[in-house]
Amino acid sequence: MNSRAIRFPKHRAATPNTMSSVEPRSNNEPAKPPRDLFDLFSRLISTSPDFISYIDRKITYQIINDRYVTATGLPKEQIIGKHVKDVIGSEIYFTHTEAALERCFNGNTTTYEGWFNYNAIGRRYVTTKLTPYFDKQNNIIGALIYSRDITDQKKAEDRSIESEAMFRQMFEGHKSPIILIDLQNGHVADANHQACSFFNTNYNQITSQHANHIAQPINSSRGLFDMLLSGQADHEQLIIKLNNKTQKEVLIQSTPIWVDADAHLCIIIRDITAEAEHKRELQSIFSNSMIGVGIMRPGRTIDKCNPRLAQMLGYDHPSDIEKHSTKILHYDYPETERFVHTYRTKLINGEPIHADLQLKRKDGSPVWCSFSANALDTNIPPDLDKGILWIVDDISPRKAIESMLQKIASKDGLTGIYSRSYFLEHSKKMIHQTQSDNTPLTLILLDIDHFKRVNDTHGHPTGDKTITSLTQCINKILRKSDAFGRMGGEEFAILLPNTSLDETRTISEQIRQAIQNTTIDNDNTSFNITISLGFAALTPELDTLDKLISAADKALYHAKQSGRNQSCSYHDFCLV
């Protein structure tokens, strides 16, 4: 590299994002609105070092980033909704901002720069760009304001000798390829070691070429130098073809500088080939995954989701639910709110999230989903406002099988009434509910008198028929709210909610008489059976299912000892 003196230009482009062209674009060109303001800010707020804000036509702040809050030294809630003048002060507003806003609201992208005093960070040299924001009807509804702190750059320019040394050190030691292009003839005037390696050439060869010849942008007939002069390549992602036919994806940043008395462009080239390929691979995985993937941003907003998640929830395209609140997916709202509180607490504590929950499809129907989640912020504790990654799988088929198996397990195979295990589980819940509601509840235990004789005389198939006939007869008497279960063999239990002891006595007798009058047909013969019953009521002494069963069993034993074919109350006999 030659040792000619280098100094920064006396007049720089005022925009914070571009310093790439000798002939800057006209400020009269109307700025196109961003694709989505909130999408744009969600990407910039946590990463940009710039002061970024959005104001409406009333010149009041609507959105600000953390960097802006830090600079002002004011809480965010004291800035949002306030007039710009009240936050930045009258001096700056009337000398710079007011006129710039007027031009911006007339449709022109506007810039200004200068020294400004900030409450928290002191006096800084800042360059500001104001871009009009349009609604769908192409009406200007606000302005996006980007302010970049270039204090260090300004001080460096004011100290030319120090700036030249710093630039030389940066030029030689930078990890990215850097070249200097002479603006008068377009030739490469200088290049660092990384540039020679990137372009697969040596210093003498690269500095003897025109900038248009060192690389050719793909899908463009214009050379690299011509594109830089027109402002098309600066700060853009390009695919270029090198002289050895290799293709590279790059980001190019250009800055005008002065070498001796000649204007040059300092070009910094960042090779993002591997990074871009990695992003495409991740996007392909995201788009084609058979598992639903979503990213949630502050306010429980669905920032992004893949096609599988949209399909799972009954939507045609991810955009149908993106930018919406997760509330559109709530099927059981109280249950979902409990889940939300639980998962946020766990994520903050660094615990993994795995849960099953019903979500609501577009048509309002439920879909069982399995969730796992991680905070995008890797700090401990994480900042959940930076986003939460959700992995979602449709487990409706699994839940359907579980429900079917549970239904099978809950029924007695012969009679179709509750199995012993399900009856006991269900009864505990009913007792708990009864105690909470302070309502009466009773339990009846019954079995068939001399059932062994039926099996011995008529055979076990007839015994099964007898049991089936008994359950069918009793089911005609019971209510839907009553629980009827087979405890084993010829033993049965009935739980009667909202039923007093006197009502239970009546029902027991009704059941006994109905069974006594039921005829069992067996081939050419028929016969009748009788049953014995014992019952007990839920009381402060009999306050658990085990105690209630024990009491009813004692009453049943008393009924059998007293001659069978009768019902007996624990409270009439067993307490004497």
Residue pairs with C-beta under 8 A, 6 or more apart in sequence:
1 171
1 172
1 190
1 191
1 192
1 203
2 189
2 190
4 259
4 260
5 164
5 259
5 260
6 164
6 167
6 168
6 257
6 258
6 259
7 160
7 163
7 164
7 257
7 258
8 153
8 156
8 157
8 160
8 163
8 167
8 257
8 258
9 256
9 257
9 258
9 263
12 19
12 256
13 19
13 20
13 21
13 24
13 256
14 111
14 112
14 113
14 127
14 129
15 24
15 111
15 127
15 129
16 50
16 127
16 128
16 129
16 146
16 147
16 148
16 150
17 129
17 146
17 148
17 235
18 231
18 234
18 235
19 234
19 254
19 255
19 256
20 228
20 231
20 233
20 234
20 235
20 253
20 254
20 255
20 256
20 265
21 228
21 229
21 230
21 231
21 234
21 254
22 183
22 229
22 256
22 263
23 229
23 231
24 231
25 231
27 103
27 108
27 109
27 110
27 111
28 108
29 108
29 109
30 107
30 108
30 109
30 132
31 107
31 108
31 109
31 131
31 132
32 134
33 132
33 133
33 134
33 135
34 40
34 133
34 144
36 323
37 54
37 63
37 133
37 144
38 323
39 303
39 323
40 144
41 52
41 54
41 63
41 65
42 297
42 303
44 50
44 52
44 65
45 52
45 65
45 66
46 66
46 386
48 65
48 67
49 67
49 148
49 149
50 65
50 67
50 146
50 147
50 148
50 149
51 65
51 67
51 68
51 71
51 126
51 145
51 146
51 147
51 148
51 149
52 64
52 65
52 67
52 68
52 144
52 145
52 146
52 147
53 61
53 63
53 64
53 65
53 68
53 144
53 145
54 61
54 62
54 63
54 64
54 133
54 142
54 143
54 144
54 145
55 61
55 62
55 84
55 101
55 142
55 143
55 145
56 62
56 141
56 142
57 105
57 140
57 141
57 142
58 83
59 83
59 84
59 85
59 101
60 81
60 82
60 83
60 84
61 79
61 80
61 81
61 82
61 84
61 87
62 80
62 81
62 142
63 80
64 76
64 79
64 80
68 79
68 147
69 75
69 76
69 79
70 120
70 121
71 118
71 119
71 120
71 121
71 124
72 79
72 87
72 88
72 118
72 119
72 120
73 118
73 119
73 120
74 87
74 119
79 87
84 93
84 97
84 101
85 93
85 94
85 97
85 98
88 97
88 116
89 117
92 116
96 112
96 114
96 128
100 110
100 111
100 112
100 128
100 130
101 110
101 130
101 143
103 110
103 130
104 110
104 130
104 131
104 132
104 143
105 132
105 140
105 143
107 132
107 140
108 132
109 129
109 130
109 131
109 132
110 129
110 130
111 127
111 128
111 129
111 130
112 127
112 128
113 125
113 126
113 127
113 128
113 150
114 125
114 126
115 123
115 124
115 125
115 126
116 123
116 124
116 125
116 126
117 123
118 124
121 149
124 149
124 151
125 149
125 150
125 151
125 153
125 154
125 155
126 147
126 148
126 149
126 150
126 151
127 147
127 148
127 150
128 145
128 146
128 147
128 148
129 145
129 146
129 147
130 143
130 144
130 145
131 143
131 144
131 145
131 146
132 140
132 142
132 143
133 140
133 141
133 142
133 143
133 144
134 140
134 141
135 141
156 162
156 163
156 166
157 163
167 257
171 178
171 190
171 192
171 266
172 192
172 193
174 192
174 194
174 268
175 194
176 194
176 268
176 269
176 270
176 271
177 191
177 192
177 194
177 195
177 197
177 198
177 199
177 268
177 269
177 271
178 191
178 192
178 194
178 195
178 266
178 267
178 268
178 269
179 188
179 190
179 191
179 192
179 195
179 206
179 211
179 214
179 266
179 267
179 269
180 188
180 189
180 190
180 191
180 257
180 259
180 264
180 265
180 266
180 267
181 187
181 188
181 189
181 211
181 225
181 228
181 264
181 265
181 267
182 188
182 189
182 259
182 262
182 264
183 229
183 256
183 262
183 263
183 264
183 265
184 262
184 263
185 210
186 210
186 211
186 212
186 225
187 207
187 208
187 209
187 210
187 211
188 206
188 207
188 208
188 209
188 210
188 211
188 214
189 207
189 259
189 264
190 207
190 259
191 199
191 203
191 206
191 207
195 206
195 269
196 202
196 203
196 206
198 248
198 269
198 271
199 206
199 214
199 215
199 242
199 243
200 242
200 243
200 244
200 246
201 214
201 243
206 214
210 223
210 225
211 223
211 224
211 225
211 228
212 223
212 224
212 225
212 226
213 223
213 243
214 224
214 242
214 243
215 224
215 240
215 241
215 242
215 243
216 223
216 224
216 240
216 241
217 223
217 224
217 227
217 233
217 238
217 239
217 240
217 241
218 238
218 239
218 240
218 241
218 247
219 239
220 227
222 230
222 232
224 233
224 240
227 233
228 234
228 252
228 254
228 265
228 267
233 252
233 254
234 252
234 253
234 254
235 251
235 252
235 253
236 251
236 252
237 249
237 250
237 251
237 272
237 276
238 249
238 250
238 251
238 252
239 247
239 248
239 249
239 250
240 247
240 248
240 250
241 247
242 248
247 273
248 271
248 273
249 271
249 272
249 273
249 276
249 277
250 269
250 270
250 271
250 272
250 273
251 269
251 270
251 272
252 267
252 268
252 269
252 270
253 267
253 268
253 270
254 265
254 266
254 267
254 268
255 265
255 266
255 268
256 263
256 264
256 265
256 266
257 263
257 264
257 265
257 266
258 264
286 293
286 306
287 306
287 307
289 306
289 308
290 308
291 308
291 391
291 392
291 393
292 305
292 306
292 308
292 309
292 312
292 369
292 390
292 391
292 392
292 393
292 394
293 305
293 306
293 308
293 309
293 389
293 390
293 391
293 392
294 302
294 303
294 304
294 305
294 306
294 309
294 389
294 390
294 392
295 302
295 303
295 304
295 305
295 376
295 387
295 388
295 389
295 390
296 302
296 303
296 326
296 387
296 388
296 390
297 303
297 385
297 387
298 385
299 325
300 325
300 326
300 327
300 340
301 323
301 324
301 325
301 326
302 321
302 322
302 323
302 324
302 325
302 326
303 322
303 323
303 387
304 318
304 322
305 318
305 321
305 322
306 318
307 317
307 318
309 318
309 392
310 316
310 317
310 318
310 320
310 321
312 367
312 369
312 392
312 394
313 321
313 329
313 359
313 360
313 361
313 362
313 367
314 361
314 362
314 363
314 365
314 367
315 321
315 362
320 362
321 328
321 329
328 360
329 359
329 360
330 336
330 359
330 360
331 358
331 359
331 360
331 366
332 358
335 357
335 358
336 357
339 355
339 357
342 355
343 353
343 355
343 371
343 373
344 384
346 352
346 353
347 353
347 373
347 374
347 375
347 382
347 384
347 388
348 381
348 382
348 384
349 381
350 380
350 381
350 382
352 372
352 374
353 371
353 372
353 373
353 374
354 370
354 371
354 372
355 370
355 371
356 368
356 369
356 370
356 371
356 395
356 399
357 368
357 369
357 371
358 366
358 367
358 368
358 369
359 366
359 367
359 369
360 366
360 367
361 367
367 394
367 396
368 394
368 395
368 396
368 398
368 399
369 392
369 393
369 394
369 395
370 392
370 393
370 395
371 390
371 391
371 392
372 390
372 391
373 388
373 389
373 390
373 391
374 388
374 389
375 382
375 383
375 384
375 386
375 387
375 388
375 389
376 382
376 386
376 387
376 388
376 389
377 383
377 384
377 386
377 387
409 419
409 421
409 422
410 418
410 419
410 422
411 417
411 418
411 419
411 422
412 418
412 419
412 420
412 485
412 486
414 464
414 467
414 468
414 486
415 467
415 468
415 471
415 486
416 471
417 471
417 475
417 484
417 485
417 486
417 492
418 426
418 483
418 484
418 485
418 486
419 485
419 486
420 485
420 486
420 487
420 488
422 485
423 483
423 484
423 485
423 486
423 487
423 493
423 495
424 485
424 545
426 483
426 485
426 495
427 443
427 483
427 493
427 495
427 545
428 545
430 441
430 483
430 495
430 497
431 441
431 538
431 544
431 545
431 548
433 497
434 440
434 441
434 497
434 538
435 538
435 543
439 497
439 498
440 498
440 499
440 500
440 501
440 537
440 538
441 495
441 496
441 497
441 498
441 499
441 537
441 538
442 495
442 496
442 499
442 500
442 501
442 503
442 504
442 535
442 536
442 537
442 538
443 493
443 494
443 495
443 496
443 535
443 536
443 537
443 538
443 548
443 549
443 551
443 552
444 493
444 494
444 496
444 504
444 507
444 508
444 511
444 533
444 534
444 535
444 552
444 567
445 487
445 491
445 492
445 493
445 533
445 534
445 535
445 549
445 552
445 553
445 555
445 556
446 491
446 492
446 493
446 494
446 511
446 531
446 532
446 533
446 534
446 556
447 489
447 490
447 491
447 492
447 531
447 532
447 556
448 454
448 466
448 467
448 470
448 490
448 529
448 530
448 531
449 529
449 530
449 531
449 532
449 560
449 564
449 565
450 564
451 463
451 466
451 489
451 490
451 529
454 462
454 463
454 466
454 527
454 529
455 462
455 463
458 522
458 525
458 527
462 520
462 522
465 520
465 522
466 520
466 529
467 486
467 490
469 518
469 520
470 492
470 515
470 518
470 529
470 531
471 484
471 486
471 492
473 511
473 514
473 515
473 518
474 484
474 492
474 494
474 511
474 514
474 515
475 484
476 514
477 507
477 510
477 511
477 514
478 484
478 494
481 497
481 498
482 494
482 495
482 496
482 497
483 494
483 495
484 492
484 493
484 494
485 492
485 493
485 494
486 492
487 493
493 549
493 552
496 503
496 504
496 507
499 507
500 537
501 535
501 537
501 569
501 571
504 535
504 537
504 569
505 535
505 567
505 569
508 533
508 535
508 567
509 567
511 531
511 533
511 567
512 530
512 531
512 533
512 565
512 566
512 567
515 529
515 530
515 531
516 528
516 529
516 530
516 531
516 565
517 528
518 528
518 529
519 526
519 527
519 528
520 526
520 527
520 528
520 529
530 564
530 565
531 565
532 556
532 559
532 560
532 564
532 565
532 566
532 567
532 568
533 556
533 559
533 566
533 567
533 568
534 552
534 553
534 554
534 555
534 556
534 557
534 558
534 559
534 567
534 568
534 569
534 570
535 552
535 555
535 567
535 568
535 569
535 570
536 542
536 548
536 551
536 552
536 555
536 569
536 570
536 571
537 571
538 548
541 547
542 548
542 551
551 570
551 574
552 570
554 570
554 574
555 568
555 569
555 570
555 573
555 574
556 568
558 568
558 573
558 574
559 566
559 567
559 568
562 568
